[in-house]
Amino acid sequence: MSIEETLDQVEETIADPTSVEEYYSRLRLLVESMELDALKSNKGNKAAGIRLRKGLRHLKSYSGDFVKFTLQK
């Protein structure tokens, strides 16, 4: 599954997670979706590197939202 497909899938699910478990499962899904691009990028595939960096930027943003959510509880 590509990063774009995973991002779409995550965004199509519940708009705002209501528990730490939901946030964590989405975060884990994002990380798992980047594995293939990380491996391809390591072998020199430049397009995979671009996709990987895009996924990492989204992961950083989502991680910040996760931290804010945990501080609210």
QUIKAQUI-V752767 format. One record per residue. RES is the residue in three letters. PHI is phi in whole degrees, -180 to 180 (NA if undefined). PSI is psi in whole degrees, 0 to 359 (999 if undefined). Layout:
BEGIN
RES/PHI/PSI  RES/PHI/PSI
END
This chain:
BEGIN
MET/NA/132  SER/-79/166  ILE/-63/319  GLU/-62/317  GLU/-64/319  THR/-66/317  LEU/-61/318  ASP/-64/319  GLN/-65/318  VAL/-64/317  GLU/-72/333  GLU/-76/336  THR/-72/190  ILE/-46/129  ALA/-59/311  ASP/-122/114  PRO/-60/145  THR/-105/355  SER/-143/163  VAL/-64/325  GLU/-62/319  GLU/-65/316  TYR/-60/314  TYR/-65/319  SER/-65/323  ARG/-69/320  LEU/-62/316  ARG/-64/321  LEU/-63/319  LEU/-63/316  VAL/-65/316  GLU/-64/326  SER/-70/339  MET/-87/353  GLU/-60/312  LEU/-63/317  ASP/-67/327  ALA/-65/318  LEU/-66/317  LYS/-66/320  SER/-63/322  ASN/-63/332  LYS/-87/0  GLY/107/4  ASN/-75/110  LYS/-70/323  ALA/-64/321  ALA/-65/324  GLY/-64/320  ILE/-65/315  ARG/-62/321  LEU/-63/314  ARG/-64/323  LYS/-63/315  GLY/-63/322  LEU/-66/322  ARG/-64/318  HIS/-67/321  LEU/-62/319  LYS/-62/315  SER/-64/315  TYR/-66/324  SER/-63/321  GLY/-63/319  ASP/-64/322  PHE/-64/316  VAL/-62/314  LYS/-60/320  PHE/-63/316  THR/-68/332  LEU/-75/338  GLN/-74/336  LYS/-82/999
END
